[in-house]
Amino acid sequence: MADLEVKTRMSPLQLAVVVTTMMIGISGRVMEHLLETSGHGAWVALLAGAAVFYGAAWLMIKLGEQFPDESYAEYLPRLGGRWLGGAVVWFAVLVFFLQAAIVLQGASREIAFFLFDRTPFEVVEAGMLLVCVYCCLQDWGTILRVVQFVFFTAFPLWLFLLTISLLRFRFINFLPLWPEDAAGVAAGALHSWEFLQGYECVLLLLPLVYKGNVRPAKAVAGAFALATGVFLLRIVLDIGVLTLEGAKNVAFPMMTIMRTVEIPGTFLERLDTYFLMFWIQGVFVGMTLVLYFMAQSLALLYRYADHRPFVLALVPPLFFAGDAAHYVGVTEGLRMAVELAGPAFSLGVVPLVYALVWWRRRGGHGAEQERGV
């Protein structure tokens, strides 16, 4: 009889759900930099960025397939040496840490502004982290089930409310369709990593994925397609409802759009409250997954059997980083750091590691020599 309580394995479609959730569970203000860089060509930049970073995700999957049943935190120290391999793992953890601090700051500010205007940001941040930590302290099977529950309940309702906002769309605001600044589009393609971040989790989760009808590369491609479609809708709404200049200058563009939509005589008269409640759930599970990725990576790197001590160790610095990010200078510094570190890891470090593996195997270095590195 099949084991119906398997907690350490997942299907390729579940991997796609996890990747999509990590992409969508971000702050509502990340659109600002893309609009400033690419202007009306933001949608082209997003599509180009999705193609580029899916290529990076595909390469990560191919790299993981060279080391079956091992995560990157296990084979990198053997491949590049204890210090160099460990530095790459820490680099990946740093990328997620910086992104988590930005999301924590943005989400807590938005929640406090619209729901708890008299509550200090620190209290909101602490409450968010407590919920995320409680979930992250569970085993992977429990975390995965929570992610799936939110994905199939809160996410469709959030997307439904987002789609309703098309009632306020004005096509003239979206013109011109084709961008005039090619350099801005190219820069915006790199900025689009802020939306698509999270796919790096395949480096950790690929050994848990069992063979199914869908290959992991196709499942992750589906996750990219779904997340890109959602972010394209957001770009259309930001520019088409608020105009380009308005979208760049409004503090909370999506919530502002929601407040402009009114359907008198129905329970949907105030869409912004419902929208925020469903979006918060996505942020919670996204932060939980980021915490798990960081903690489990360090646990495997240092050969711990349990990831929970690392979860507790990561919470204080994450709280202080998120709290410090309420100062504009710190926020801009964190964003600049993550915008450099994220693409550098995906487009620089991972291809170099893959090239090293390819060169060793092509050059006659067998699996026995790799194990001895």
Secondary structure, DSSP 8 states (H G I E B T S, - for coil): ---TT--S-B-HHHHHHHHHHHHHSS-TTTHHHHHHHHGGGHHHHHHHHHHHHHHHHHHHHHHHHTSTT--HHHHHHHHH-HHHHHHHHHHHHHHHHHHHHHHHHHHHHHHHHHT-TTS-HHHHHHHHHHHHHHHHTS-HHHHHHHHHHHHHHHHHHHHHHHHHGGGG--HHHH---S-S-HHHHHHHHHHTHHHHTTGGGHHHHGGGB---SS-HHHHHHHHHHHHHHHHHHHHHHHHHHH-HHHHHH-SSHHHHHHHH---TTSTTS-HHHHHHHHHHHHHHHHHHHHHHHHHHHHHHHTT-S-SHHHHHHHHHHHHHHHHHTTSHHHHHHHHHHHHHHHHHIIIIIHHHHHHHHHHHHHTT--HHHHHH-
